[in-house]
Amino acid sequence: MKDATTLLEGIKSRLMPDLNVEMIVREGQPSAEIVKAAGECDADLIVIGTPAHGWLTRTVRGSVTHSVVHHASCPVLTVPVRWPTKS
């Protein structure tokens, strides 16, 4: 978890140095931990990426984003993730 925290702090300092963002790193079932953490810190908003998986992958594995949207007690902003393609 220390590696994840270090990575997130580096990203925050480069991309959002003046933004008031609280980053939390936890272990567990992702959607449940995201919803629980948002409730514990009285979050105003959850921002979560929507990876480019097909319908079959979402059906078989479930969707963290879908679960968070349906269980969070605050608004959830979903952002499509577009990975760079190889040239």
Secondary structure, DSSP 8 states (H G I E B T S, - for coil): -HHHHHHHHHHHHHH-TTS--------S-HHHHHHHHHHHTT-S-EEEEE----HHHHHHH--HHHHHHHH-SS-EEEEE-------
